[in-house]
């Protein structure tokens, strides 16, 4: 998105970015750009500073105050090159500052750098959600088993204490595996993920153990399991996939959900 009151400069920026492969929306004044941004969040905004009615600095203030737009990168373009203008823009949340006149290379490099940075931030946010989701299951099982062990210990039922402690130990092992796999996922761009032919019944069995406390909590039951064929995959990730499917089925399948697993032949 380009916000520039000078029609010649506005068209020049649009032409440069369009021929580089970007889809560009151009606006003469900030308020129209802000309305459009709230309808459809842009990947990046390039704005002049001095414009009639509202300045680019005021536009940044409004963007950073809007929860849905505060992460949109903003590049300021201005004929002012004083340190004071640069510091003011950066303090308000600008991601870069380009002084007029600028070259095609300066503009394109700034845009690409800001977009790459935003992509990394989006990946980090997505990874944080993945970590929270994948660690929650094993932690819940571990907590539940330890609580049961404490309860049976108070009742003097040593056999059930031992059973639940053994299950808690397995949950701790699965938690460690999950952490290792999430660390691998974090570096998936740099590292190769090993895959091979695996017995799909093994990760399914692990997932069923992971989801045992969820089944009990929601009164869900799983029908007799079919014999699954082997598949080429990365085993630990398949276990996570099964866990997600099964826990969602238990939570959102209605009261006392009856969960069945089968094969679809195409």
BELWOBEL-V430257 format. One line per field, one symbol per residue. ss: DSSP state (H for helix, E for strand, L for the rest). psi: psi as a letter, one per 30 degrees, with the letter a starting at -180 (. if undefined). burial: b if it has 9 or more other C-alpha atoms within 8 Angstrom, else e. A space follows every 10 residues. Layout:
# BELWOBEL-V430257
ss->???
psi->???
burial->???
This chain:
# BELWOBEL-V430257
ss->LEELLLHHHH HHHHHHHHHH LLLLLEELLH HHHHHHHHHL LLLEEEEELL LLLLLHHHHH HHHHHLLLLL LLEEEEEELL LLHHHHHHHH HHLLLEEEEL LLLHHHHHHH HHHHHHHHHH HHHHHHHHHH HHHHHHHHHH HHHHHHHHHH HHHHHLLHHH HHHHHHHHHH HHHHHHHHHH HHHHHHLLLL LLLLLEEELH HHHHHHHHHH LHHHHHHHLL EELLLLLLLL EEELHHHHHH HHHHHHHHHH HHLLLLLEEL LLLLLL
psi->kkjkfjeeee eeeeeeeeff gkkkkkkfle eeeeeeefej klflkkklej lkekleeeee eeeffjefff fkkkkkklfk gleeeeeeee efgkfljkkk llleeeeeee eeeeeeeeee eeeeeeeeee eeeffeeeee eeeeeeeeee efeffgieee eeeeeeeeee eeeeeeeeee eeeeeegfff lkkklakljf fefeeeeeee geeeeeeggk lklkkljkll ljljeeeeee eeeeeeeeee egglkhkjkk kakkk.
burial->bbbbbeeeeb eebbebbbee eeebebbbbb ebbbebbbee beebbbbbbe beebbbbebb bebbeeeebb ebbbbbbbee eeeebbeebb ebbbbbbbbe eeeeebbbeb beebbeebee eeeeeebeee beebbebbbb bbbbbbebbb ebbeeebeeb bbebbebbbe bbebbebbbe bbebeeebee eeeeeeebbb eebbebbbeb bbbbbeebbb bbeeeeeeee bebbbbebbb ebbeebbbbb bebeebbbbe eeeeee
